[in-house]
């Protein structure tokens, strides 16, 4: 508790999350998309492909791409700038192998995530690459674990490093990666909606297929802002 209070008044001039403007929602940025076709076609299980093989190859690809995207701004994500792994009103804590909750900075948290993912996706017993080798019973739960952690990294990128991403002109890549990832995890129920809801406003905009150019634009719906009570509440995970 004491530590939370401290982080709210850190002297870098940052306002608490509720008052901060969500730059990533500005139309200027959300209209930029590398692809404008229906992402769902990319994620549905192709006929003749084994479900586990499909989950394994996609999860490995998302791990590599999200790791790469984070690396573009990693020099700005330090123990000073990001004293905790935050996204919107949420602070993510790392739980070690014995289940002990640990405070860590965002770069430490991302390092834990990436090391764990690397270890899992390269483990032949968990992500078998040899023909005929069986997936373990724990495969699906491990894929869910990886996807949940990768979502935390994406959320942190938007919440803490969108400005730097824009400065590098990489927001189009980030948006495409994010939309593809969300459509994928939704298709196979890999991340609890309670985790992803903090980014639902962005997901709504990015994951809805763009209307065909000739048709009249659909009436715009106001962006659904979380209720004031949820804005002021710091969630711990
Ligand atoms: Zn950071």
Boltz pocket constraint, residues with backbone or C-beta under 6 A from the ligand:
constraints:
  - pocket:
      binder: B
      contacts: [[A, 76], [A, 77], [A, 78], [A, 81], [A, 82], [A, 106], [A, 107], [A, 156], [A, 160], [A, 161]]
      max_distance: 6.0
